[in-house]
Amino acid sequence: MEKAFLILEDGSVYEGKAYGARKEVISEIVFNTSMTGYLEVLTDPSYAGQAVIMTYPLIGNYGICLEDMESERAWPDAFIAREFARMPSNFRCDMGIEEFLLKYDIPGIEGLDTRALTKKLRECGTMNGLITTNENFNLDEILPKLKEYKPTGVVKKVTCKEKYELKGDGYKVALLDFGAKKNIARSLNERGCNVTVYPALTKAEDIIATNPDGIMLSNGPGDPKECVEIIEELKKLYNTDIPIFAICLGHQLMALANGADTHKMKYGHRGANHPVKDLRNGRVYISSQNHGYVVDDEKMDKNIAEPAFVNVNDKTNEGLRYVGKNIFTVQFHPEACPGPKDSGVLFDEFIKMMEDKKNA
Ligand SMILES: NC(=O)CC[C@H](N)C(=O)O
């Protein structure tokens, strides 16, 4: 077995075995605590520019079911687990995880201590790292490069190139694709919506001109503050009376468009069991999450938006309701995939919002 190394920005080195593609990459190293759903993690475009460590020790047991992909390809720069399954067992399985990683040229490492690694990232915060099979690495050369790295231009990389449509007889929804997981469009389409998916840099005027019943802003990769052009367009969408629902990056961008600030969290939320509390009724949903940035809700003008959800573990903001507007946005993932479907009802709330607006 060929050796592979993960070298972190602080100079620590973890040795494991090479798996998947043989390729040297520098990336932001993040961990995900989901016990299943590795294919959905691999195909979530929000991971572009990052390498993912799965904390669950055995990954790949049920193989890869291509039908369950959340986008057209796999996005992480690298994929790391304690052990990858050699003999997947599942009647829907199309291929094993190694074949899938090779197909998208993604290097993997297994056999390293993912628990120690996760503890390290929790204590020191998210770090950049190098994944390599070169045993003769030189830390003096590598560490300055690691400190410099920042994923940039990632939304442009992952968004669709052309608009496309999912036909439905119900409400007409314009979905802005900042790196959308497929289950967002599917969740709307299942509720009858006719969904038109637009590239991230579509002008607000072009969307407003189609007279949609509602606008959906998707999840996506990278630092929200980098998306300056999109934020400008969202200001214009805010000024219409079209109902808007936003998830994750969409939520952060709408907040930035309205004078809020965002910051990078110490190590983010990535997993399938994050409790979020609905501040209207105290109800707690167990949610699927994948984000490294968060909206500073204390700095948000309360006349513009009020906190709608809070994370029960660390009290960070998980959603906003815009005052006097048909707009609500969430930091977590009601579309699940992977993870619990508890908060899928929020799509029904969005439908209700469009209905009320139409009947007004
Ligand atoms: N899933 C997402 O939309 C992530 C949003 C943003 N890239 C973050 O990490 O916070």
The ligand as an SDF file (V2000), in Angstrom:
LIG
                    3D

 10  9  0  0  0  0  0  0  0  0999 V2000
  -23.6660   25.0090    2.3180 N   0  0  0  0  0  0  0  0  0  0  0  0
  -23.4760   26.3030    2.1200 C   0  0  0  0  0  0  0  0  0  0  0  0
  -24.2270   26.9670    1.4090 O   0  0  0  0  0  0  0  0  0  0  0  0
  -22.2390   26.9090    2.7350 C   0  0  0  0  0  0  0  0  0  0  0  0
  -22.1970   28.3900    2.7190 C   0  0  0  0  0  0  0  0  0  0  0  0
  -20.7960   28.9580    2.9000 C   0  0  0  0  0  0  0  0  0  0  0  0
  -19.9450   28.5380    1.8290 N   0  0  0  0  0  0  0  0  0  0  0  0
  -20.2400   28.5330    4.2370 C   0  0  0  0  0  0  0  0  0  0  0  0
  -19.3700   27.7030    4.3080 O   0  0  0  0  0  0  0  0  0  0  0  0
  -20.6640   29.0050    5.2600 O   0  0  0  0  0  0  0  0  0  0  0  0
  1  2  1  0
  2  3  2  0
  2  4  1  0
  4  5  1  0
  5  6  1  0
  6  7  1  0
  6  8  1  0
  8  9  2  0
  8 10  1  0
M  END
$$$$
